[in-house]
C-alpha cells in the first residue's frame, strides 16, 4: 500500500454539519460539532460517536486487538468517548462466511440429485451475477467509496480501478479487513466507520460510489440516495445492487423510483441476477438481485 499521509483528511467531512475536519493521530475534530475518535488510523464519523463507542465498546476493543492495535492510547480514546453512556452492548453485525473472510474458494456442495443443476447455477452466478455486473461497470477513476464494504471482496476489485479508495462500514472490524484486502493492490486505501444515510465526504468528491447489497438494509434509503448524489462528481456514478429492490414498499420499482426522486438518471438497470452464497456443503442461499447504475 502506498504511503497515505492521511490523504483522506481532504476528502472526509463531519457527518453532522458537513464541515471540514482537523485530523490528528487519535481525534478528528469539527470546529462546530466537536471531536470524533480515530482508531487504528480509521476515523469514526458517525453522528453520535459517544453512543457508538458505548454500544460497540467490547466489539471495538476486540477488533483493535485482532489487528494488534489495542495500545493504551487507543483504548483510552474509546473509554473516554464511551464514559457515562449506558447503551445496551452490541456486537458488529458482520455477515460473512468463513471462506468469504479468508478469500478461499467456497465449499463444494454435497453430491446428489441437485449436483448438476447447482453446478450450472453456480457457473451462471459467477459469469452473470451481481459481482460480475459490478466488475463490468468498473472504469479507471481517481476517488471511489465503497459503502458497506463488509469483509472486502469487492474492495479488491475497486482497488484495481481507483487511484484512491475509501472503504466504509458501520463495523470497525469490517473496515480493517476490507482495507487490508484492498491494500494488496496499488491504490491508496483508507477506511472510515460511517453510516450510509449520512455520508461523511466532501460534496462532489467521488467519481464512483458502490453499494453492494446495502440499500435494502437501511432505515432511510432515500437519505442515502440524496447523500450519494451530493457526494458524486459531475460525471460520477453510483452502482447499487440489492436482493430486495422493493425496500419494504411492496414493489420492485421502489429503488428506481426513489433514485429518480433523488434526481438521479438511470443509466442501466438489470434484474434477476443470480447471487449464490455457499455457506457450507449443505447450505446454499440463492437470491435474484437487481442492479442499477445511476448518474447525476
GIJO-V976361 format. One record per residue. N is the residue number from 1. D_FIRST is the distance of its C-alpha to the first C-alpha in whole Angstrom. Layout:
# GIJO-V976361
n/d_first
N/D_FIRST
N/D_FIRST
This chain:
# GIJO-V976361
n/d_first
1/0
2/4
3/7
4/8
5/12
6/13
7/13
8/14
9/17
10/19
11/19
12/20
13/23
14/26
15/27
16/31
17/32
18/29
19/29
20/26
21/24
22/24
23/21
24/21
25/19
26/21
27/23
28/23
29/26
30/28
31/31
32/33
33/32
34/31
35/28
36/25
37/23
38/20
39/19
40/16
41/14
42/15
43/18
44/21
45/23
46/26
47/30
48/31
49/28
50/31
51/32
52/29
53/28
54/32
55/32
56/29
57/29
58/29
59/26
60/24
61/25
62/24
63/21
64/20
65/22
66/20
67/16
68/18
69/18
70/22
71/23
72/26
73/25
74/23
75/26
76/28
77/26
78/27
79/30
80/31
81/30
82/32
83/35
84/38
85/37
86/39
87/37
88/37
89/34
90/32
91/29
92/26
93/28
94/25
95/26
96/25
97/26
98/25
99/24
100/22
101/20
102/19
103/19
104/22
105/25
106/27
107/31
108/33
109/36
110/39
111/42
112/45
113/47
114/43
115/41
116/42
117/42
118/38
119/37
120/38
121/36
122/33
123/33
124/34
125/31
126/28
127/30
128/31
129/29
130/27
131/24
132/25
133/27
134/23
135/22
136/24
137/24
138/21
139/20
140/18
141/17
142/16
143/16
144/16
145/17
146/18
147/20
148/21
149/18
150/20
151/18
152/15
153/17
154/17
155/14
156/12
157/15
158/14
159/10
160/12
161/14
162/13
163/11
164/11
165/11
166/13
167/14
168/17
169/20
170/23
171/22
172/19
173/19
174/18
175/15
176/14
177/14
178/13
179/10
180/9
181/10
182/9
183/5
184/7
185/7
186/6
187/7
188/6
189/7
190/10
191/13
192/17
193/20
194/22
195/26
196/26
197/29
198/28
199/25
200/23
201/22
202/24
203/26
204/25
205/22
206/21
207/21
208/20
209/21
210/21
211/23
212/24
213/27
214/27
215/30
216/32
217/31
218/32
219/35
220/35
221/33
222/35
223/33
224/30
225/31
226/32
227/29
228/27
229/29
230/29
231/25
232/25
233/25
234/29
235/27
236/25
237/25
238/25
239/25
240/27
241/28
242/31
243/33
244/35
245/36
246/39
247/37
248/40
249/43
250/44
251/43
252/41
253/41
254/40
255/36
256/37
257/40
258/37
259/35
260/38
261/39
262/36
263/36
264/34
265/35
266/35
267/33
268/33
269/34
270/34
271/36
272/37
273/33
274/33
275/31
276/31
277/30
278/31
279/31
280/33
281/35
282/38
283/36
284/35
285/35
286/35
287/35
288/35
289/33
290/33
291/31
292/31
293/29
294/30
295/30
296/31
